[in-house]
Amino acid sequence: MTDGTPTVLVVDDDSRLADLYATWLRDGYDVETAYGGPEAVEAIDARVDVALVDRLMPRLSGDGVLRHVREEGYNCRVAIVTAVEPDFGIIEMGFDEYVVKPVERRDITTVVGSLMTRTEYDEKLQEFFSLASKRAALQTEKSRRELETIVAYGELTAEFERLRRELKRTADEMTGRDFEIEMQRVSAD
């Protein structure tokens, strides 16, 4: 993210298609384009929040780009946007979303928005569990009276409750499919 705006990398060897997707996304995101797999490998870095990657490209396929992203440990969401119908081989791939072309503007904006929500959810969920762990440890070791007198504990509890409400609201807003995907990811980790 640059200046708080999420960054999307659009990767497609059809430059007209890559530019079209980029145009559709520019209103809400910082968008970069790469016109092939090797260019994508050069362009991807820690700034990228979401990558939209074509699967069938010469020189380096979308599968290769995805492998590179995961092997390098980049913490971005990857959507495969392709004309290739999914087969059982996708089970082993580490993408976050699989979209079959042709796609419309709403398809692309919905996918990117959903992937950004999942990213936020992950970060908030991690913070929530961290706060819950600290809170539980203190509640186990300290008396209620001690806890009530410590300002930092009160702030921790307030933040825990705020995040709990926010996560509930986010979970309520997630589509059933997004929720299923997140639960599968959490179970796999």
KEKOLKE-317850 format. One line per 5 residues: their letters; for each residue x, y, z of C-alpha. Coordinates in nm, 4 decimals. Layout:
a	X/Y/Z ~ ...
This chain:
mtdgt	0.0000/0.0000/0.0000 ~ 0.1184/0.3394/-0.0862 ~ -0.0349/0.6202/0.1201 ~ -0.2918/0.3742/0.2585 ~ -0.4386/0.2911/-0.0828
ptvlv	-0.4219/-0.0814/-0.1623 ~ -0.2041/-0.1852/-0.4568 ~ -0.3292/-0.4237/-0.7246 ~ -0.0988/-0.5856/-0.9798 ~ -0.2723/-0.6905/-1.3027
vddds	-0.0826/-0.9580/-1.4971 ~ -0.1910/-1.0606/-1.8459 ~ 0.0012/-1.1148/-2.1690 ~ -0.2888/-0.9498/-2.3548 ~ -0.1945/-0.5884/-2.2846
rladl	-0.5371/-0.4580/-2.3906 ~ -0.7065/-0.6804/-2.1346 ~ -0.4559/-0.5928/-1.8613 ~ -0.5059/-0.2227/-1.9328 ~ -0.8849/-0.2634/-1.9295
yatwl	-0.8792/-0.4318/-1.5869 ~ -0.6438/-0.1621/-1.4616 ~ -0.8811/0.1097/-1.5841 ~ -1.1711/-0.0572/-1.4045 ~ -0.9762/-0.0615/-1.0773
rdgyd	-0.7982/0.2762/-1.0817 ~ -1.0732/0.4613/-0.8951 ~ -1.0176/0.2638/-0.5754 ~ -0.6668/0.1234/-0.5961 ~ -0.3095/0.1953/-0.6965
vetay	-0.2811/-0.0277/-1.0018 ~ 0.0284/-0.1638/-1.1726 ~ 0.0328/-0.3799/-1.4846 ~ 0.2676/-0.6504/-1.6066 ~ 0.2314/-0.7883/-1.9581
ggpea	0.3602/-1.1375/-1.8898 ~ 0.4978/-1.3731/-1.6283 ~ 0.8585/-1.2503/-1.6237 ~ 0.7393/-0.8891/-1.5909 ~ 0.5115/-0.9950/-1.3052
veaid	0.8023/-1.1558/-1.1180 ~ 0.9929/-0.8273/-1.1542 ~ 0.6956/-0.6141/-1.0467 ~ 0.5709/-0.8133/-0.7482 ~ 0.6936/-0.7045/-0.4082
arvdv	0.5675/-0.6436/-0.0563 ~ 0.3649/-0.3404/-0.1668 ~ 0.1206/-0.5530/-0.3683 ~ -0.1975/-0.6395/-0.1803 ~ -0.3796/-0.8226/-0.4613
alvdr	-0.2530/-0.9751/-0.7867 ~ -0.4851/-1.0640/-1.0747 ~ -0.2901/-1.3194/-1.2781 ~ -0.3722/-1.4740/-1.6161 ~ -0.2999/-1.8459/-1.6138
lmprl	-0.1984/-1.9078/-1.9765 ~ 0.0980/-1.6906/-2.0687 ~ 0.4081/-1.7685/-2.2740 ~ 0.7551/-1.7822/-2.1130 ~ 0.6176/-1.7988/-1.7552
sgdgv	0.2623/-1.9112/-1.6856 ~ 0.0326/-1.7753/-1.4187 ~ 0.0977/-2.0963/-1.2237 ~ 0.4690/-2.0043/-1.2245 ~ 0.3947/-1.6488/-1.1121
lrhvr	0.1767/-1.7832/-0.8309 ~ 0.4510/-2.0260/-0.7226 ~ 0.7001/-1.7375/-0.7171 ~ 0.4668/-1.5246/-0.5023 ~ 0.4187/-1.8038/-0.2485
eegyn	0.7842/-1.9180/-0.2455 ~ 0.9033/-1.5614/-0.1858 ~ 0.6539/-1.5272/0.0982 ~ 0.4721/-1.2224/-0.0353 ~ 0.1629/-1.1655/0.1720
crvai	-0.0699/-1.0752/-0.1119 ~ -0.3924/-1.2295/-0.2283 ~ -0.3823/-1.3846/-0.5753 ~ -0.6753/-1.4295/-0.8106 ~ -0.6215/-1.6408/-1.1193
vtave	-0.8217/-1.4769/-1.3991 ~ -0.8194/-1.7154/-1.6920 ~ -0.9992/-1.8726/-1.9858 ~ -0.8945/-2.2160/-1.8531 ~ -1.1839/-2.4049/-1.6972
pdfgi	-1.0832/-2.5355/-1.3537 ~ -0.9827/-2.8987/-1.3180 ~ -0.8662/-3.1024/-1.0185 ~ -0.5117/-2.9717/-1.0682 ~ -0.6170/-2.6430/-0.9103
iemgf	-0.6576/-2.8134/-0.5733 ~ -0.2832/-2.7922/-0.5115 ~ -0.2491/-2.4316/-0.6312 ~ -0.2134/-2.1592/-0.3691 ~ -0.4465/-1.8983/-0.5165
deyvv	-0.7209/-1.7179/-0.3255 ~ -0.9757/-1.6913/-0.6058 ~ -1.0242/-1.8512/-0.9495 ~ -1.2175/-1.6480/-1.2067 ~ -1.3007/-1.7782/-1.5549
kpver	-1.2980/-1.5325/-1.8476 ~ -1.4748/-1.3559/-1.9972 ~ -1.5233/-1.1213/-1.7045 ~ -1.7043/-0.7948/-1.6653 ~ -1.6129/-0.4886/-1.4651
rditt	-1.8286/-0.5906/-1.1686 ~ -1.6600/-0.9348/-1.1615 ~ -1.3146/-0.7792/-1.1334 ~ -1.4128/-0.5124/-0.8798 ~ -1.6046/-0.7664/-0.6704
vvgsl	-1.3116/-1.0099/-0.6636 ~ -1.0602/-0.7417/-0.5652 ~ -1.2953/-0.6005/-0.2996 ~ -1.3543/-0.9470/-0.1572 ~ -0.9820/-1.0236/-0.1447
mtrte	-0.9139/-0.6925/0.0311 ~ -1.1851/-0.7738/0.2879 ~ -1.0219/-1.1095/0.3500 ~ -0.6869/-0.9373/0.4029 ~ -0.8387/-0.6964/0.6546
ydekl	-1.0164/-0.9806/0.8249 ~ -0.6930/-1.1758/0.8613 ~ -0.5059/-0.8816/1.0143 ~ -0.7873/-0.7979/1.2523 ~ -0.8360/-1.1611/1.3449
qeffs	-0.4666/-1.1951/1.4259 ~ -0.4785/-0.8823/1.6404 ~ -0.7965/-1.0051/1.8097 ~ -0.6381/-1.3391/1.9025 ~ -0.3281/-1.1634/2.0313
laskr	-0.5389/-0.9399/2.2548 ~ -0.7508/-1.2372/2.3663 ~ -0.4383/-1.4282/2.4645 ~ -0.3002/-1.1382/2.6677 ~ -0.6356/-1.0789/2.8327
aalqt	-0.6803/-1.4472/2.9222 ~ -0.3290/-1.4720/3.0641 ~ -0.3855/-1.1684/3.2862 ~ -0.7282/-1.2907/3.3983 ~ -0.5751/-1.6231/3.4969
eksrr	-0.2957/-1.4692/3.7045 ~ -0.4442/-1.1505/3.8481 ~ -0.7363/-1.0858/4.0765 ~ -1.0408/-0.8994/3.9522 ~ -0.9513/-0.6133/4.1856
eleti	-0.5974/-0.5899/4.0425 ~ -0.7316/-0.5901/3.6882 ~ -0.9797/-0.3137/3.7641 ~ -0.7041/-0.0806/3.8864 ~ -0.4694/-0.1158/3.5891
vayge	-0.5407/0.1395/3.3148 ~ -0.3521/-0.0585/3.0502 ~ -0.5699/-0.3631/3.1167 ~ -0.8827/-0.1493/3.0775 ~ -0.7497/-0.0207/2.7442
ltaef	-0.6653/-0.3744/2.6333 ~ -1.0176/-0.4900/2.7212 ~ -1.1745/-0.1941/2.5409 ~ -0.9693/-0.2679/2.2280 ~ -1.0574/-0.6381/2.2541
erlrr	-1.4294/-0.5541/2.2694 ~ -1.4021/-0.3034/1.9827 ~ -1.2303/-0.5602/1.7625 ~ -1.4795/-0.8293/1.8617 ~ -1.7674/-0.6095/1.7443
elkrt	-1.5835/-0.5143/1.4255 ~ -1.5017/-0.8773/1.3412 ~ -1.8611/-0.9772/1.4002 ~ -1.9772/-0.7003/1.1684 ~ -1.7194/-0.8061/0.9060
ademt	-1.8230/-1.1717/0.9365 ~ -2.1868/-1.0714/0.8934 ~ -2.0940/-0.8804/0.5751 ~ -1.8880/-1.1626/0.4245 ~ -2.0572/-1.3719/0.1619
grdfe	-2.1106/-1.7354/0.2486 ~ -1.8427/-1.8303/-0.0042 ~ -1.5868/-1.5890/0.1452 ~ -1.6586/-1.7241/0.4929 ~ -1.6140/-2.0839/0.3731
iemqr	-1.2837/-1.9967/0.2050 ~ -1.1532/-1.8214/0.5173 ~ -1.2506/-2.1122/0.7424 ~ -1.0726/-2.3577/0.5072 ~ -0.7622/-2.1368/0.5119
vsad	-0.7634/-2.1093/0.8898 ~ -0.8077/-2.4871/0.9216 ~ -0.5149/-2.5485/0.6851 ~ -0.2794/-2.3175/0.8799
